[in-house]
Amino acid sequence: MSNIVQYIIVRSDLKTILNWPLGAVIAQCCHAATAVLHLFASDEQTIQYLEDLDNMHKVILEAKDDTVLLKLTEKLKEDHIKHKLWIEQPENVPTCLAIKPYAKERVHKYVKHLKLLQD
């Protein structure tokens, strides 16, 4: 299980340019992570990931804006990588993307160009 990781990518401009409070940005990550785990609850790697709750491995990365987030979503769709793009309602704003738990070597190539989320 040690190599199973969940990547969460959130727009850094929500806080820096759009002035969202930190709690609202964190909520977007929580929404996306919860939704993707629900959507793929019967997936074998998701089950393995959730069997050891105290040792889950998540990596929170930043996309500079919605363009970067949407481009990543399209690439993941093309390559059949299961994920959830969170679109905040009622604003209809894409805010965060969560990839379902995968072996790191399977999905790292999609996110290696992104930086860890900074404050």
C-alpha positions as a printed NumPy array, in Angstrom:
array([[  0.   ,   0.   ,   0.   ],
       [  2.957,   2.311,   0.582],
       [  3.2  ,   3.317,  -3.064],
       [ -0.483,   4.235,  -3.42 ],
       [ -0.96 ,   7.988,  -3.435],
       [ -3.77 ,  10.426,  -4.011],
       [ -2.947,  13.677,  -5.78 ],
       [ -5.092,  16.737,  -5.214],
       [ -4.523,  19.778,  -7.402],
       [ -6.041,  23.085,  -6.354],
       [ -5.941,  26.477,  -8.031],
       [ -3.472,  28.746,  -6.236],
       [ -5.116,  31.843,  -7.726],
       [ -8.215,  31.242,  -5.617],
       [ -6.305,  32.612,  -2.64 ],
       [ -3.718,  34.884,  -4.267],
       [ -5.779,  36.669,  -6.921],
       [ -9.435,  35.95 ,  -6.153],
       [ -8.872,  36.441,  -2.399],
       [-10.732,  33.346,  -1.216],
       [-10.226,  32.654,   2.495],
       [ -7.882,  29.762,   3.274],
       [-10.763,  27.735,   4.718],
       [-12.723,  28.028,   1.477],
       [ -9.712,  26.8  ,  -0.515],
       [ -9.229,  23.858,   1.84 ],
       [-12.943,  23.045,   1.514],
       [-12.488,  22.715,  -2.26 ],
       [ -9.776,  20.106,  -1.703],
       [-12.005,  18.278,   0.762],
       [-14.941,  18.296,  -1.657],
       [-12.86 ,  16.902,  -4.522],
       [-11.118,  14.259,  -2.377],
       [-14.376,  13.061,  -0.829],
       [-16.163,  12.966,  -4.191],
       [-13.464,  10.968,  -5.967],
       [-13.279,   8.425,  -3.14 ],
       [-17.055,   8.034,  -3.31 ],
       [-17.129,   7.749,  -7.112],
       [-14.45 ,   5.066,  -7.155],
       [-15.226,   3.355,  -3.834],
       [-15.301,  -0.1  ,  -5.431],
       [-11.972,   0.388,  -7.221],
       [ -9.327,  -2.059,  -5.962],
       [ -6.668,   0.579,  -5.298],
       [ -9.163,   2.874,  -3.579],
       [-10.147,  -0.003,  -1.293],
       [ -6.482,  -0.716,  -0.496],
       [ -5.854,   2.973,   0.134],
       [ -8.736,   3.204,   2.596],
       [ -7.854,  -0.006,   4.462],
       [ -5.083,   1.784,   6.353],
       [ -6.6  ,   5.171,   7.218],
       [ -3.741,   6.208,   9.482],
       [ -1.223,   5.884,   6.649],
       [ -2.983,   7.459,   3.669],
       [ -0.609,   9.412,   1.419],
       [ -1.961,  12.568,  -0.208],
       [  0.01 ,  15.164,  -2.137],
       [ -1.525,  18.615,  -2.528],
       [ -0.277,  20.468,  -5.586],
       [ -1.107,  23.835,  -7.071],
       [ -2.312,  24.821, -10.509],
       [ -1.819,  28.519, -11.137],
       [ -5.303,  29.003, -12.603],
       [ -8.342,  27.344, -14.163],
       [ -6.594,  26.99 , -17.546],
       [ -3.915,  24.741, -16.04 ],
       [ -6.529,  22.758, -14.112],
       [ -8.743,  22.227, -17.165],
       [ -5.784,  21.249, -19.353],
       [ -4.781,  18.611, -16.8  ],
       [ -8.366,  17.336, -16.669],
       [ -8.382,  16.857, -20.448],
       [ -5.085,  14.94 , -20.373],
       [ -6.355,  12.675, -17.593],
       [ -9.559,  12.   , -19.555],
       [ -7.573,  11.169, -22.705],
       [ -5.461,   8.654, -20.809],
       [ -8.39 ,   7.202, -18.81 ],
       [ -7.023,   8.307, -15.433],
       [ -9.928,   8.368, -13.001],
       [-10.419,  11.694, -11.281],
       [-12.961,  14.274, -10.193],
       [-12.875,  17.906, -11.235],
       [-14.652,  19.857,  -8.509],
       [-16.777,  22.696,  -9.852],
       [-17.996,  24.977,  -7.093],
       [-21.683,  25.821,  -7.293],
       [-23.607,  28.022,  -7.759],
       [-20.645,  29.98 ,  -9.178],
       [-19.84 ,  27.174, -11.661],
       [-16.112,  27.672, -11.042],
       [-13.63 ,  24.785, -11.473],
       [-11.535,  24.898,  -8.297],
       [ -9.859,  21.588,  -7.614],
       [ -9.094,  18.217,  -9.115],
       [ -8.609,  14.98 ,  -7.181],
       [ -7.131,  11.88 ,  -8.773],
       [ -8.335,   8.618,  -7.288],
       [ -5.669,   6.677,  -5.391],
       [ -3.194,   5.06 ,  -7.784],
       [  0.263,   3.578,  -7.58 ],
       [  2.583,   6.582,  -7.718],
       [  4.414,   5.323, -10.796],
       [  1.109,   5.214, -12.706],
       [  0.164,   8.875, -12.255],
       [  3.203,  10.887, -11.169],
       [  4.038,  11.794, -14.782],
       [  0.801,  13.794, -15.034],
       [  1.591,  16.015, -12.064],
       [  5.393,  16.148, -11.828],
       [  5.432,  19.617, -13.432],
       [  3.269,  21.048, -10.636],
       [  4.58 ,  22.485,  -7.365],
       [  3.468,  21.643,  -3.855],
       [  0.769,  24.018,  -2.656],
       [  2.317,  26.989,  -0.872],
       [  0.722,  29.336,   1.603]])
